[in-house]
Amino acid sequence: MQINSYGPGTTPSLLMSSGHPASFQGPQLSPSPAQQQVALPPGSQVPPPANNLNGLCAQPLVPPIARQGGIPGPVSPSPYLQQLSAQSSAPGYHPQQSNYGLQMAGSQLSFPGAFSGGPAQLSGPQQKKLDPDSIPSPIQVIENDKASRGGQIYATNTRGQVPPLVTTDCIIHDQGHASPRYIRCTTYCFPLSSDMARQACIPLAAVIQPFAVVPPNETPLYVVSHGETGPIRCNRCKAYMCPFMQFIEGGRRYQCGFCNCVNDVPPFFFQHLDHTGQRVDHCERPELYLGSYEYVATLDYCRNNKPPKPPAYIFMIDVSYRNIKSGLVKLICDELKTLLGKLPREEQEECSAIQVGFVTYNKVLHFFNVKSSLAQPQMMVVSDVGEVFVPLLDGFLVNFQDSRSVVINLLDQIPEMFADTNESETIFAPVIQAGMEALKAAECAGKLFIFHSSLPTAEAPGKLRNRDDKKLLNTDKEKTLFQPQVNSYEPLARDCVANGCCVNLFLFPNQYVDIASMGLVTLYTGGTLYKYSNFQLDADSPRFLSDLRNNIEKKTGFDAVMRVRTSTGFRATDFFGAIYMNNTTDVEMAAVDCDKAVTVEFKHDDKLNEDSGALIQCAVLYTSISGQRRLRIHNIGLNCSSQLADVYKSCETDALINFFAKSAFKAILSQPLKMVREMLVNHTAHMLACYRKNCASPSAVSQLVLPDAMKVLPMYMNCLSKSCVLVGRPEIPTDERAYYRQLVTSMGVADTQLFFYPQLLPVHSLDLKSDAIPAAVRCSEERLSEGGAFLLANGLIMFLWLGVSVPPELIQGLFNVPSFAHIRTEATSLPDLDNPYSKKFKSVLKHIQSQKPYAMKLMIVKQREQSEMLFRHFLVEDKSIYGGASYVDFLCCVHKEICQLLS
């Protein structure tokens, strides 16, 4: 079959393939012989798309049309369904009736000279542009999944089944494979061979969130204890006992599911088998019938073979001039008085076992002795910041309940103590060093909470200068802006990890603070970075305090090491996250909390087996908040297939985007950003070209063919490639880009999904009588209306956009002012009013904020005012104000590349 490149007068129309749910197994189709004749060399390199800005489709590929009042003009008639021709059956392909074609009326385009780089040109009479409603909608995909799988029980009893989307609420019942809350995969069916994997270009990866929050209606993890003996493990590969182990010889031995080694069953663990070959106590042992569970670890798993001590939290407050004058120091001290009574504890404990310590600093460090026997806290000053030492051991780390009165006394005194300070210079690296040395001396793991506001310019290790240079944007040196400017932070991070010291950094900058350098230790130690630019006490306190409470109270494992084991034929090769790696296999995390995810890429090292599948076991060794050493185990089994269609059918777009975002954000440390953006377009085209060539029914070259499970992948890939991290513009602060890069690196699937495709809710259509949240609409200006009010949220920021003709009763109900003109856009919260509008809107805000790691800042935007520019940047289906392509343009760009690959 010959595939032509675009000729005059063609524009891609769209064809979606295989629209059936992934769990359906039915008659399958083979590709037509004609398709098999199209040669697509595996991994072939194609030149980047010709007409690109920042490497991405600059000129609109669709003719501009008249716009009135900022809203695009008419759209083309609705698409019609086209039934595809029937084909013969063979294993591995989809039922023919599940394919449907979507034809779109398109403008007449010609790309002269076979993509020589000339701009898109019109030929023939101008026609209507592509109808946005006829291209795949992320909202539709989300809503369809909610309709078919929402509210149901999802049992994990089948290998390789595709779970509900991360946006669908359901109850997960662990029946032998880890819950998708803990592990999601880019595809739940791996290709059989490395050649197949290269051909498909689909990354094989798992996003593992080992401490993910489990809702109250799901069972928490069981803790298994084998006493002195410890967990049962395979002698050869060291995998832990799990449902993938096969018991043989009447139960006396078991065959490891990972390496096939036959092991003796320890006498205490022996049990007879029933007539099906299963142990008779199968349902009584969590490690035999559940995908996820915990083991109590023995002394062999502890540092120096000694049981660990409970962790400690050290609060380190920058008391330089600005923080005192802004009221920030007093705010922190007042809040800690309440928060220290709410430190996390095990359910059976009366009070928390966590110890606390306090340090303040500017150019020097101040340690405080808060021993319970003292009447007043004592301060010790360390002025030699080049060689930091801890001036006291006894009385620095204390139990809050025991030393309550001394600690409260100290927190009352700190703002007074430094009230007259004129010191504006600060240190930073010695602060981390001091906290780490204190934990090391106390022989316990823990978290540092550092509250800091400026570039550390004082003479000390880790001193930084302002190196923010807009001239580097869009040059080969732009990548240096994301690298640390001095060498001292990396070895400091390594020492922190070695001593179980996790650094949480709360930044309050008024100008550039070099987050790429200052945030490095936080990233490597599994900590969390928070940023409150131009902090105003009244406006920003609620958000900061919410973040602080959340961080102190959240479920965390300390001094953790994670190991990912696989069955034969493939192995883990790359790891992305808030982690440190000393070797190729041990993922070290000074701490890992419920929001942190590690994305793991796998590669073949042999052929896989369809019968045994691909098995993955993630084991996290950690210290609990009570000081118990434990192992948390998550197991998942995936299918393997020799048919590419099965691989595509089992893909999960949200997990793919998580992987692509993390790998792209890692790549910018060493490669020009333009090249990284081009690689994303290239990769998208490769995946879709391979699908079209090997799995899709024959169709006209002008049609773009998308697999059902990936039909919104181009949308998300476009959002990623035009994100501010990958697009350098003078208007976007460098720190902002480095901040987002760091946050995304440790995000789970739910958080990257919302970050790249924000939720846009029409709040003018709130149903005041029901609890329902209004259905989201697509992230495009076309969906806004002058008479409407819309709430946009991406997990880090929220906008309330108000159209010029929004009904006065809605304005009165939300703002307590009479008209649009009276609304103050500088407000960052809405008043608490006793009316149905206000109560309903507040409940929507609370719902959106729940389960999100960061408190979102609310910005109020009025149509046709200056602040609308920033809001429009988040309407990700439209052309970006910073030059990124619209969704329609990106689809055309990808389609063009696919045609090049196939011809």
N, C-alpha and C positions, 0 to 999 in steps of 0.2 A: 504494500500500500504506500502510495507516494504522499508525503506531507508537504504542502507548499507553504512558503512563508506568506505573510500578508501581501495581497495584491491590492491594487487600487480598489477602493470601495468595500473594504471588509473591516469589521470591528468584531471583537470576540463576543459571541453570545455564550451563554453559560449552560453547562450541563452538569447536573449533580448525579452522582451514581450511588447505588446501593443504599436505599433509604430504610433498611429494616433494622430493628434493634439488634445489638451485638449478641444477645443471648440466643437468638433464633438460629437453629441449625436446620437447614432445609436443602432441597435440591440445589446444586451449585452449577455455575456456568464456566466454560472454558473461554479463553480469549479467542477471537477469530484468527484464523491462520494469517490473514492479511496483516494483523497487528504484529504478529511475531516476526514479520520480515523487516520491521523498522529497527535498524541497529542503533542502540544508544550505548556507547562505550561506558563501562562502569567508571564513575568518578571523573568523567571527562570535564575538562575546564572549558568554560565558555567565556567570551569577553563580557564585561559588564554591560548592562543595557546602555544603549548609545545616548539617548537624550536624558541625562540625569543631572540633578542638582544635589550636591552632597551625596552623589552616588545613587540618588533615588528619584527617577521619573520627575523631572522638574516641570517641563512644559506640560500644561494640561493635555492629556491624550484624548480628551473629549472636547469638542468646540465649546467655547464659553457661550452662555446664553444670557439673554437680557435678565437683569435682576431688578426686582422692585422692592424698595424698602428693606433691603438686606435679606430678603427671602427669595430663594431661587424660583424661577418661573415654572411653567407647566412640565409635567413629566409624561413619559410615553404610556401608551395603553398597557394594561396588565398583561403579564406573560401568560402563555397558555401551555398546558402540559402536552408533551409529545411522547406517545408510547414508542418504545424502542423495538426494533425487530427481534423476534425470538431467536434464541440460539440453542445449540445442543448442550446437553448436560455433561459435566465432568467434575471430578472432585475439586474443591477449593475455590469455587466461584459462586457468585451470588445469584439468587433467584431473579429471573429476568424481569418479573413484574415489579421488582423493587427499584428498577432504574427509571428515572424520569428526566426529561430534558426540559430546560428552561430557555426559551429563545427570547432575546431582547432586541428591541428595535435599537439600532446603533447608528452613530454618525458615520459618515463615509470618511475613512482615514486611509492614508497611504504612507508607508514608511519607505521613502525612495532609497535606491541603492542598497537594498538588503541591509537595513539598519546601519547605514554609513554614518549616522550621527546627525543628519539633518533634522530639523524640528518637524513635529507632526504636521502634515499638510492636509488640507481639505481637498477632496476632489468630487466633482458631481454636486448635485443639489444638496444643501444642508438639511439634515434630518434632526429629529429630536435626540437629546442626549440619553445615555443609559438611565433607565429607571432604577433609582436606588432600592425600590421595593422588590426588584426582581433579582437582586444579588443577595447572597446568603446573609442572614441577620443573626448576630450573636444572641440578641434578645429572644428571637424565635427559638433558637437551639436550646437556650436556658429554660424558656417557658414550656417547650415540648417535653423536656426531660422531667421538669417538675410535675407536669400533668400525668406522665406515664409512670413515674417512680417515686414521686413525693409522698411523704407520710407512710410509706410502706416499710416492712421489715426486709432488710437486705442481708441474706445469710451468706457467709463466706465459705460455703462448703464445696465449691467447684473450682478446680484449677483453671486459671486463665480467663475467668469471667470478667467482663468490663463493669466496674462499679457505676453507680449513679454519679452525675456530675458533682463537682465540689460545691456548686450553687444550689443543689437539691437537698432539702431536709428529709432525712429518713432515719430509721432506727437500724443500727448495724448489729448483727448477731454473729459473733465470732464462732465459726464452726470449723476451724482448722487452718485458715489463712488469715494473715493480719488484716485488721480493719483498714479501709482506705483512709481513715483519719491518720493512721501511722505511715502507710506506704501507698503511694500512687506511682504508676509506671507510664512511660511515654507510649508503650504498646504492651498489651497483655499476651501477645503471641510473638515470640522471637523468630526471626528467619533461621532456617536450619544451618546455613553455612555463612562464612564470612563473605563469600562472593555475593550471595543474595543480599546480605546486609549492606555491602558497598553499593550494590545496584540501586537499592531502595533509598539510600541516603537518610533513612529514618534513624535518628539517634536512639540507642537502646539505653534507657536510663530509668532510675527509680528516685523519687523524691521522698526522703525518709524524715519524718517528724516524730522522733522516738518518744517525746513526752507530750504529745498532742493532748489537748483537753478532751475528756470524754463526757458527754452530757449526762445528767443525773438518771435518765431513763435507760442507760447502757451500763453493763457490768464493769466495775473497775478491775484492774489486773489482779489475778491471784498471785500470791507469793508462795513459792515452793521452797521448803527447806529439807535438805538431806543430812542435816547435822554436820558432824565432823567430816563426813565423806565429801561433801560438796556436790556440785552439779555433775551429772553423768555426761561424758563427752566421748566422741569418736577418738580412738587411739591415734589414727593417722592424720585426719584433717582438723581435729579439735572442734568440730561442730558440736553444738549442744543437743541433748535429747529433745526430739520434737516429733510432730506427726509424720514427718517424712522418713522416719526410721522404720525398717521392716523387720518384725520379729520372726525368727526361724528356729528350727530344731526344737519344737515344743516350748519355745519361749526362753531357751537357755542362751541364745545368741541373737544379735540383731545386725542387719546390714545397713550401713550408713547410706542415706539417700543422696549425700553430696559426693562422696568419693568411692562408694561401693565396698569399702572395707568391712569385713565381718568381725564384730567385736563380741566378747563375752559379756553377758548381763551380770552385773554384780549380784551376789547372793541376796542382799537385802531388797534388791529391786525385782527379783524374779517373780514371775506370775505365769500361770498356765494360759494357753491359747484356746479360744473357742473353735467351733467347727468352721468359721470363716477365716481362721488364722489371726484373729484379733485377740489381744490380751483381754482376759475377763474383767480386769479393772480399768479398761480403756477410758471409760467415762468418769472415773474417779480421780484421774491424774491430769491436771491442767496441761502438763508438758506433752501429753499424748493426744489430746483432742482439741487444743486451742492453738490459734495462730500466734497469740501474744500472751506472755506471762513473765513473772520475775522469779529469780532464784536468790536466796540468801547466799552471799559469797563467804568462803572460808578465809582464814588468815593468808593462805597462799595468794589471794587476790588483793592483798592490802600492801601499802608501802611499808617496807622494812618488816614485813610479816607481823605488824602490830595493828590492832583494831583502830580505825580512824576516830578522831574526835569530831563532835558536831561542828559544822561550819561557823564562820564569823562574818559579820557585816561591819565594814569600816566606812564611816562617813567623813568625807574630806572636802572641806568648804573653803573656797577662794574668798578671802576677806579683804581683797583689794578695794581701793577707794570706790570704784563704780558699783560694786555689789553691795557695799554698805549703804551708799547714798540711794540706790534704787529701792531699798527695802527688801532685796532678795534674801540677804543673810537672815534677817529676822523672820521672813516667811518660812524659810527652810527649818530654822530652829523651832518655830512654833508648831509646824506640821509634824516634826519628828517626835514631839512630846506625845502626840496621839498615836502616831504610826508604830512606835516601838512597842506599844502594848498589843499590836496585831501581827507580830512576826509569825511566819508560817510554822506550823507544828504538825506532828503526826496526829491522826485522829484520836489515838488512845492517850496522848500526852495532855497533861493539865496545862502546861505552859511551854513556850518554845525553848528548845535547847540551844538556839543560836546565840552566840555571844556578840557584843557590840563594842566598837571603839570609835574615838573621835579625834580628828586632826583638822586644824585650820592652817592656812598658808597664804603668803603673798610672795616675797622674795626669800622668806625663810619658812621653816616648818614649826608648828606648835603642836606637841603631843599633850594629851590630857590624862591624868591619873584620876579615875572615877571609882576607886575601890570602895566597897560598901562601908568600910569602917571609918572612912574620912568624913569630916563634917563639911568640908569644902573641896571642890575639885582642885587639883594642882596642875599648873602648866609647865612644860619643859620645852625649851626652844632649841632647835637644831639649825645652826646657821651655816654649817659646812655642808652645802648642798651638793658638792662634788663627790663626796664620799658619805652617802647617807647611812646612818645607823639608827636603831630604835633605842631611845634613851631609857625606856623602862619596859619591863616584861610584866611584873606583878601589878595589876590595877589598870592596865591599858585595855585589855579585852575583858569584859564583865558580862554577867547575866543581868539583863535589864531589870527583871523583877527584884533581884537582890540589891542592886545599886540605884534603884529608881530615884530616890530623893537627891542623890549626888548628881545623877545624869540630868534631871530636870533643872537643878540648880545651874549646871554648866550651860544648858541650852538657853536659860534666861540670861546668863552673863555674857555669852559670846557677842551678841550685837552691841552691848554696852562697852565691852572690852576694846573693840576696834572702832568705836563711834567716831573718834577724832583722827582716824588714819588718813595720811596723804599718799600712801604707797600705791602707785598704779601699775608698777611692773610685777609680773608673775613668773613663777617657774612652773614646769609641768611634769617632765620625765622624773625628776626626783620625788614628786608626790606619789607616782605609781610605785617607784622603787621603795619608798618608805612603807607603803601599804603592803607590798609583797614581802618585805623583810619582816614586818610584824607578824604576818600569817606564818611565814617560815619558822620564826622563832617560837611561835605558839604551836607548831606542828599541826596546823589544821588548814583546810581549804576555806575559801570564802569569796565574798564579793566586795569590791571597792565601789562606793558611790561617790563619784567626783563631780562637784558643781563648779564649773569654770566658765570664765567669760571673755578672755582675750588671748591674743597671740602671745606665747611665752617668750618674751624678749629679754628677760633678766639673764645675767651671766650664769649659766648652769648647763649641765648635760641636757641635750634635747632642745636647746635654744633654737628658735625659728625666726626667719625674717619674712617680710611680705614679698612673695615671689609671684603674685598673681599678675600674669602678663597676657593681655588680650591679643597681643601680636602673635602669640603662639597658636591661636585658634586656626583650625584648618591647615596646619602645617604638620610635618612629620614629628615636630617636637611637642605637639599638643599632648601626647601621651605622658609627658613628664609631669603634667599638672595633676595626674592621678597617682603618681608615685611619691613615696615619702622623700622630703628634701634632704634629710640627714640620715646617716646610717644607724644612729643609736636606738631607734624605736624597735627595729626588728629583733635584735638580741634581747632587749627588755621584754618584748612579747614572749620570746622563747622561755625566758626565766620565769615569767608569770605562769605560763602553761605548766612548766615543770613543777611549780609549787602550788598548783591548783588555785591561782589567784585570778578571778574574773573581774574585768574592769567595765563598769557601767559609767558612761560619760554623759552628763547633762550640760550642754553648751548654751550659753546666753550671749551670742556675739552681736556686736553693733557693726562690725566690719569683718574683713577677711581674717580667718583664724587658721587656715590651712588644714582642713578636715582630712585631706589625704594623708597628712603626717600624724596629726593628733588622734585620728580615729583608728590608726593601725593596730594599736595594742588592744583596743576594744574588739576589733574584728577578729583578731587571732585568738582571743581568749574566750570567745563565745558570749561576749557582753553585748549590751544594747547601747546604741548612740541616739541621743535625743537632741534636737536643736530648736531653740526658740529665738529666732532673729529679732533684734530690736525689742527685747522683752519689756512689756509694760505691765506693771503690777496688777492693775485693775483688769486689763483685757486678757492677759495670758496666764494669770495664776491658776484658774480652774484647770486648764489643760495640763500645765506642768505638774500640779499636785495629783491629778488623776494618773498621769504617767508614773509618778514616783510611787504612789500607792500600789499600782498594778505591778510594778517591777519588784517591790518588796514582798508582795503577797503571792506572786506566781509560783507555780510548781516548777522546781529546778532540781537537776542532778548535778553534783559537784565533782570536781577532779575526775572527769570522765574520759574513757577511751572507748572508741567504737571500732568494731571490726566487721566487715561485710564479707561473708563466705558465700560461695556459689557452687552449684553442682558442676560436674566435669563438662568441658566444652566451651566455657566462657568465664571471664573474671572481671572484677572491678578494676578499672584503669585510671579513672579521674574522679576527683572529689571537689565539690564547690560548696562553700558555706562559711559560717563564722567559726573556723576550725584552724588547727595548726597541724602540719604533718612533718614528723621527723624522719619518717621512712615511707615506703610506698603503700603500706597496708594499715597502719594504725592512725585513726582519725582522733586527734587529741583535742579535748575541749576542757578548759579550766572549769567551765560550767555549761550546761545545756538546759534551756528552759522550754516551756510548752509551745512557744512561738517559733523556735529555731528549727529550720529544716536543712538537711544535708542532701545535695543532689549528687547521685553517684552514676557515672557512665560505665557501661560494660562493653567489652569487646570479645569476639570469638577467639579462642586459641585452638579450637578443634571443631569438628562437626557436632551438632546437637542431635538429640534423639527425640523423635515425635512421641514415643511412648512414655519416656520418663520426664519429659518437659525440661524447663529451666527453673531451678530452685534457688531461692535467695534466703539467707539467714543474716539478720542484723543483730549483733550482740553489743549492748552498751554496759560497760562496767562503770559504776558510779557510787558516790557516797550520798546517802539520803539526808534530808534536813535534820534527822535525829542522830546522824553519825553512823548509820548502818551501811556496810558495803554490800551492794546488790548488783545483780546482772539482770538487765531488761532484754528480753529476747522477742524479736519479731520475725516471723517466717511467712514467705509467700511463694506460691508456685505459679509459674506461667506456662502457657502452651508453646509448642514449637511447630513450625509448619514449613513444608517445601513449596507452598503456594503463597506468592506475594500478596494475593488478595486477602488472605487470612490475617496477614500482618497489618495491612491498612485498615481492615475492618475492626481491629482491636485497638486502634490508636486512641489516645486521649489528648486532645488539643491543649487543654489547660496545663497538663504536665509537660508537653512539648515546649510550650512557651516559657515555662519555668526554667527548663533546661537551656533553651536558646538564649534567654536573657542572662542567665548566670555565665554561660560560656562566652557570650559576646562581651559582657562587662569585665570578664577576666582578660579577654583578648586585647582590650584597649590599653592594657599596661605595656604591651609589647608591639602592637601593630597600629598603623595609621587608622583613624576612625572611619575614613572614607572606605578603606578596604574592608573593615568589619561590616559596614552597612551593605556593601556590595556582596559580601559573603552571605548575608542573610537573604537577600533577594535570590542569589544563586542557589542557595540550599532549598529555598521554597520551590523554585522552578524545578530543580532536580527531583525532589520528592513527587511532585505532581506529574512531571513528564514520565517518570518511571511507572506511576499508576496508570497513566493514559496508555502507555505503550503495552503494559503487561496485563492489565486487569479490566480496562474499560471496554465497553461495546464500541464498535466503530462509529465515528461521528464526523461531521464536517470539520475541516481545519479551523474554521472561524469559531468553533465552540470551545470554551474552556471547560474541561472536565474535572470535577472535584470529587474525591471520595467522600462519602457521607460523614465519616468520623472526623474528617479534616476540612469540612466545607467552610468553616470560619477561620482556618489557620492563616490564610493570607491577611485577613483583617487584623489579627493579633500580631503577625510579623511586621505589618506596616506600623502598628502602634509602637512596637519595640524599636524599629529602625528610626522612627522620628522622635523617640523619647529624648528628653533634654540631655541625658548622659551621652548619647551618641551623636547629638547635633550641637556643635559649638557655635554659639552666637554671643556677641558682646553683651547683649541684654541679660543673658542668663549667668548669674554669679557662679564662678568656678566651685565655690564651696557647696552650692546647691547641688551641682552635678556630682561631686564627690560623695555628698551625703546620700543622695538617692542610690548611687552605685553601691555604697556600703549596705544600705537597708535591703535592697533587692537580693544581694548576695546570700543573705540568710533566710529569705522568705520561703514560706510553704506555698503550695499550689493555690489555695484560696486567696492568699494575699497578692500573689503576682497577677492572678486573674483580674481582681478588682483594680489593681494599680494600673494595668495596661488598658483595661476597658472599663472606665468608671460607670457607676450606676447613675442613671438620670431618671428621676421620679417626678411625674406631674403632680405637684402637691395641691394644685387648684381643684383636682378631682378627688380629693380625700373623701372617703365615705365615713361621715362622722358617726354613723350608727353601728359600724362594724369594726372589728379589730384588724381587718385586712390592710396590708400595705398596698398602695396603688402599684399596678404593673409598670415596670420600667419601660422607657422608650429608647430608641437608638440614639447614640451619642452624636447628634448632628444638629446643626443650626436649623435645618429644615423641620425638625420636630418641635421647635420652640414656637410659641404663639404670643402675640402681643397681649392677649387677655389672660395669659397663663402665668403660673409661678412654678419653677422647677428646682428641685434639690439635686445637686450633683455631688457624689462622694467617691473618692478613690482609695480610701483607707488611711490617707495622711492629711487630706484637706477636704472641706465641704464648701460648696457655694450654694447660696439661695438666690437664684436669678428671678427677677421680677419684670414682667412685661409692662410696657407703658400704660396699657389699658386693663391692668389687673383689677378685679372687682373691689370696690371700696370696703365691702364687708370683710373680705379676706385680709386687707391691710389693717383694718380696725381690729380684727380678731387676733392677728399675729403680733402687731406692733403697737397697738393702742394709740394710733395716730389717724387723723381723718382721711389723708390722701397720699398718693404716690409721692408727691413733692415733699411731704413731711418726713419721709423715711431717711434715717441717718445711716449711710453705708459704712461708717467707721465702726459701728457696733459689731462685736464678735459673739454676741449671744442675744437671744430674744427674751423679752420680759416674761415672767411667770404670770399668766393671766387666767382668770377663772371663767373661761368660755370654751365651747366645744372645739373651735378651730385650734386654739392654742394648745389645749390638752392633747388633741389628736396629733398635731405636728410634733410636739415634744415626745410623744410615744414613738413616732416614726424615727426621730433623731436617736432616741435611746436604743431602738431595735437595730439601726444601722451601726451604731457605735459598739454594740455588744459583740463580744468575741473578736474585736479588732485589737491588735497589739498596741496601737498608738491612739491617743486621744486626738480627734481631728479638729483642726481649727475651722471655725465657721466664718465665711466671708459673705457679705451681702452685696449683690451686684444688681444695679438698675440698668435696664435696657438703654442703649445709646449713651452710656456714660463711660468715662475712661477705664474704669475697673473691668469693663466687659472684655477688654483685650486679653487679660490673664485668664479669665473664665473660658474664652474661646479656644485657648490652647488645649483644653481638656475635652473639647468636642472632637474626639479622635477620628471620626469618620470623614471629617472635612479636611481640606488642605490646611496645613499648619501655618500659623502666622510666622513661624520661623523657617518655612520653606519645605516642610515635609509633604509628601504626596497625599492626596485624598484616597479614600478606600477604592473608589472607582478607578482612579489613575493607577494605583498600585496593582490592581487586578489586571489592567491592560498591560502594564509593564511586565508582570510575571508571565502573562499569557504569551507575550512577544518572545520572552526568553525560552519558554517551553517550546514554542514553534521552532526557534533556532536549534534547540537541543534535538528535536525530533527530525529536523530536516538535515 
